[in-house]
């Protein structure tokens, strides 16, 4: 098992705790689960069982109704634990028990000889289980979201995928044919091989993929949905390349036009702002001049009023002196 931080494990648990996965052959292979080492432990004894499905909070197991395990599980409030065992390639097996309680018991597929038992985990399961289940669930989600994303096979992509070589075999109607892998995705692959295109479409096929670290070969079943000659593919690729370049050129021109439009709008806005600022300054200067003129007029009126008052006061002071002279 790879190294994973506690934060990543907690993230897996929080996101996928209620996601239930069925233990198909492919899922067991992806988990590196050893089904022969899966047991149910109860009352000091343990019995082999089949894991039907699991989440990070519960599991469903299948056991026989004639054995001791079923007899013990049928008792009310019987404490038990479920043993998981994983065998990662090139590493030592990893085994652990998860404490459980019985949540439900019912016949399996209307059989009287088999029962499916729903077990609820009484506490958070070990980090190894969270890591293994979380990795596979996340890979499944990613494959659904990115199933059409194609990876071109080259030296770099081969190294990152762990793909041993691009030359391989594809079995078409059980007949092996040498081919070269052009690209891979979650939904399919593109191959180059000899043959007449019109006789390959809709044929069942199994492609062999050779991986390194660990060294293993995987056969992926599928169906040929499209076949074309190299010349047709080259013409199609040339057309797609021309369309891509035309789209890029159109996008470039649109971006330039948009930039020019924004620049024109910004220039117009700048000029409008300058004009508004100029008018505001002129209006402020006009108002300041009017205010200054008003103050000057008020001061002039005050000055004249003061002079007039002083003149009247002087005239009033002269009147008594004239009366005395006349007397």
C-alpha positions in Angstrom: 0.0 0.0 0.0 1.2 3.4 -0.9 2.0 6.1 1.6 -1.0 8.4 2.4 -1.3 11.2 4.8 -3.9 11.2 7.6 -5.6 14.2 5.9 -6.1 12.2 2.7 -7.5 9.2 4.6 -9.9 11.5 6.6 -11.0 13.0 3.3 -11.7 9.6 1.8 -13.7 8.7 4.9 -15.7 11.9 4.9 -16.5 11.7 1.2 -17.0 8.0 0.6 -18.2 6.7 4.0 -21.7 5.9 2.6 -20.7 4.8 -0.8 -21.3 1.0 -1.1 -19.3 -1.0 -3.6 -20.0 -4.6 -4.8 -17.1 -7.0 -4.7 -17.0 -8.0 -8.4 -14.1 -9.9 -9.8 -12.6 -6.7 -11.2 -13.1 -4.9 -7.9 -11.4 -7.7 -5.9 -8.5 -7.6 -8.3 -8.2 -3.8 -8.0 -8.2 -4.0 -4.2 -5.7 -6.9 -4.1 -8.2 -8.6 -1.7 -7.5 -12.2 -0.9 -11.1 -13.7 -0.6 -9.7 -17.0 0.9 -8.5 -15.1 3.9 -11.8 -13.3 4.7 -13.4 -14.6 7.9 -16.2 -13.7 10.3 -15.1 -14.1 14.0 -17.6 -14.7 16.7 -17.7 -16.4 20.1 -14.0 -17.3 20.0 -14.3 -19.1 16.6 -14.0 -17.9 13.0 -15.6 -19.1 9.8 -14.9 -18.2 6.2 -17.4 -16.0 4.4 -18.0 -14.2 1.1 -18.0 -10.4 1.1 -20.8 -9.3 -1.2 -20.4 -5.5 -0.8 -19.0 -2.9 1.6 -18.9 0.8 2.4 -16.8 2.5 5.1 -19.6 2.1 7.6 -21.0 -1.4 6.9 -20.6 -4.6 4.9 -22.8 -7.4 3.5 -21.5 -10.9 3.8 -22.9 -14.3 2.5 -22.7 -17.4 4.7 -24.4 -20.8 4.8 -27.4 -21.2 7.0 -26.4 -24.7 8.1 -23.0 -23.7 9.7 -22.0 -22.5 13.1 -21.5 -18.9 11.9 -25.2 -18.5 11.1 -26.2 -20.1 14.4 -24.0 -17.6 16.4 -25.0 -14.6 14.3 -28.7 -15.4 14.7 -28.3 -14.9 18.5 -29.4 -11.5 19.6 -26.7 -8.8 20.2 -23.8 -11.2 19.4 -20.5 -9.3 19.2 -18.4 -10.2 16.1 -15.7 -8.9 13.8 -15.0 -9.2 10.1 -11.5 -10.0 8.9 -10.1 -8.4 5.7 -6.9 -9.5 4.0 -5.0 -7.7 1.2 -2.0 -8.9 -0.7 -0.4 -5.9 -2.5 2.1 -7.0 -5.2 5.6 -7.3 -3.9 4.6 -6.6 -0.3 3.6 -8.5 2.8 -0.1 -9.3 3.3 -2.1 -6.8 5.3 -4.9 -8.3 7.5 -7.1 -6.8 10.2 -10.4 -7.2 12.0 -13.3 -4.7 12.0 -15.7 -4.8 14.9 -19.3 -5.1 13.8 -22.9 -5.7 14.9 -25.6 -7.5 13.0 -28.0 -5.1 11.4 -30.0 -7.4 9.2 -30.3 -11.1 8.2 -32.2 -12.3 5.1 -32.1 -15.1 2.6 -29.8 -14.7 -0.3 -31.6 -14.8 -3.7 -34.5 -16.7 -2.2 -32.2 -19.5 -1.2 -32.8 -21.5 2.0 -29.1 -22.6 2.1 -27.5 -19.1 2.0 -28.1 -15.9 3.9 -26.9 -12.4 3.3 -25.9 -10.6 6.6 -25.7 -6.8 6.9 -23.0 -5.8 9.4 -22.7 -2.3 10.8 -19.2 -1.2 11.8 -19.3 -0.1 15.5 -16.4 2.3 15.0 -14.4 3.9 12.2 -12.5 1.1 10.3 -8.7 0.9 10.1 -6.9 3.4 7.8 -5.8 0.5 5.5 -9.4 -0.3 4.6 -10.3 3.4 4.2 -7.3 3.9 1.9 -8.0 0.8 -0.2 -11.7 1.4 -0.6 -11.3 5.1 -1.1 -8.6 4.8 -3.8 -10.8 2.5 -5.9 -14.0 4.5 -5.5 -12.2 7.7 -6.4 -10.6 6.0 -9.5 -14.1 4.9 -10.6 -15.5 8.4 -10.2 -12.6 9.8 -12.1 -13.0 7.3 -14.9 -16.7 8.3 -15.2 -15.8 12.0 -15.4 -12.9 11.7 -17.7 -13.8 8.6 -19.7 -13.3 10.4 -23.1 -10.0 12.0 -22.3 -7.4 10.3 -24.5 -3.8 9.7 -23.6 -1.4 9.7 -26.5 1.1 6.8 -26.1 4.7 8.0 -26.1 7.7 7.5 -24.0 6.6 9.8 -21.3 3.0 8.5 -21.1 4.3 4.9 -21.1 6.5 5.7 -18.2 3.8 7.3 -16.2 1.2 4.6 -17.0 3.7 1.8 -16.3 3.0 0.5 -19.8 5.8 -1.8 -20.8 5.4 -1.3 -24.6 3.0 0.0 -27.2 3.4 -3.1 -29.4 0.9 -5.8 -28.2 -1.8 -8.3 -29.3 -5.5 -7.8 -29.9 -7.7 -10.8 -30.2 -10.4 -10.2 -32.8 -13.0 -13.0 -32.8 -10.4 -15.0 -30.9 -7.8 -14.5 -33.6 -4.6 -12.8 -32.3 -3.3 -9.8 -34.4 -0.2 -7.7 -33.8 -1.0 -4.1 -33.3 0.4 -0.8 -32.0 -1.5 1.2 -29.3 -1.9 4.8 -30.5 -3.9 6.1 -27.5 -5.8 5.0 -24.4 -8.7 6.3 -22.4 -11.1 5.0 -19.8 -13.7 4.3 -22.5 -11.5 2.7 -25.2 -8.3 2.6 -27.2 -7.0 3.4 -30.7 -4.9 0.8 -32.4 -3.0 0.5 -35.6 -3.0 -3.0 -37.2 -3.1 -4.7 -40.6 -6.5 -5.6 -42.1 -9.4 -4.4 -44.1 -11.3 -1.7 -42.2 -14.7 -2.7 -43.4 -14.3 -6.3 -42.0 -13.3 -5.2 -38.5 -16.2 -3.0 -37.4 -18.6 -4.5 -34.7 -16.2 -7.4 -34.1 -15.6 -8.5 -30.5 -12.0 -7.8 -29.4 -9.7 -8.3 -26.4 -6.6 -6.0 -26.1 -3.7 -7.2 -24.1 -1.9 -4.5 -22.0 1.5 -5.3 -20.5 2.4 -3.4 -17.4 5.6 -3.0 -15.4 6.0 -2.6 -11.7 4.3 -4.9 -11.0 4.8 -7.0 -14.1 1.4 -8.1 -15.2 -0.7 -8.5 -18.3 -4.3 -7.4 -18.4 -6.9 -8.3 -21.0 -9.6 -5.7 -21.7 -12.7 -6.8 -23.5 -14.4 -4.5 -26.0 -15.9 -4.0 -29.4 -14.5 -2.4 -32.5 -16.8 0.6 -33.1 -14.8 2.3 -35.8 -12.1 1.3 -38.3 -10.5 3.4 -41.1 -7.4 3.1 -43.3 -4.3 5.0 -42.5 -4.8 7.2 -45.5 -8.4 8.0 -44.3 -7.1 8.7 -40.8 -4.3 10.9 -42.1 -6.9 12.9 -44.1 -9.2 13.1 -41.2 -6.4 14.2 -38.9 -5.3 16.8 -41.4 -8.8 18.1 -41.6 -9.1 18.2 -37.8 -5.8 20.0 -37.6 -6.9 22.6 -40.2 -10.2 23.1 -38.3 -8.3 23.5 -35.1 -6.0 26.1 -36.6 -8.9 27.9 -38.1 -10.6 27.9 -34.7 -7.5 29.2 -33.1 -7.2 32.0 -35.7 -10.8 32.9 -35.2 -10.3 33.0 -31.5 -7.2 35.1 -31.9 -9.0 37.6 -34.1 -12.0 37.7 -31.7 -9.6 38.3 -28.8 -7.9 41.1 -30.7 -11.2 42.7 -31.7 -12.4 42.4 -28.1 -9.1 44.0 -26.9 -9.5 46.8 -29.4 -13.1 47.4 -28.4 -12.2 47.5 -24.7 -9.3 49.9 -25.5 -11.6 52.2 -27.5 -14.2 52.1 -24.6 -11.4 52.9 -22.1 -10.1 55.8 -24.3 -13.7 57.1 -24.7 -14.2 56.8 -20.9 -10.9 58.6 -20.3 -11.8 61.5 -22.6 -15.2 61.7 -21.1 -13.7 61.8 -17.6 -11.2 64.5 -18.7 -14.0 66.6 -20.2 -16.1 66.2 -17.1 -13.1 67.2 -15.0 -12.5 70.2 -17.2 -16.1 71.3 -17.0 -16.1 70.8 -13.3 -12.9 72.9 -12.9 -14.4 75.7 -15.1 -17.7 75.6 -13.1 -15.7 75.8 -9.9 -13.6 78.7 -11.2 -16.8 80.5 -12.3 -18.4 80.0 -8.9 -15.2 81.1 -7.2 -15.2 84.3 -9.3 -18.8 85.0 -8.6 -18.2 84.5 -4.9 -15.2 86.8 -5.0 -17.2 89.4 -6.9 -20.1 89.1 -4.4 -17.7 89.5 -1.5 -16.1 92.5 -3.2 -19.5 94.1 -3.7 -20.5 93.5 -0.1 -17.2 95.0 1.0 -17.7 98.1 -1.3 -21.3 98.5 0.0 -20.1 98.3 3.6 -17.3 100.8 2.9 -19.8 103.3 1.4 -22.2 102.7 4.2 -19.4 103.5 6.7 -18.4 106.6 4.8 -22.0 107.8 4.7 -22.4 107.1 8.4 -19.2 109.0 9.1 -20.4 111.9 7.0 -23.8 112.1 8.7 -22.0 111.9 12.1 -19.8 114.8 11.1 -22.8 116.9 9.9 -24.6 116.2 13.2 -21.5 117.4 15.1 -21.5 120.7 13.2 -25.1 121.7 13.9 -24.7 122.6 17.7 -21.8 124.8 17.0 -23.8 126.8 14.4 -26.6 127.3 16.9 -24.3 128.7 19.6 -22.8 131.2 17.1 -26.3 132.4 16.1 -27.2 132.9 19.8 
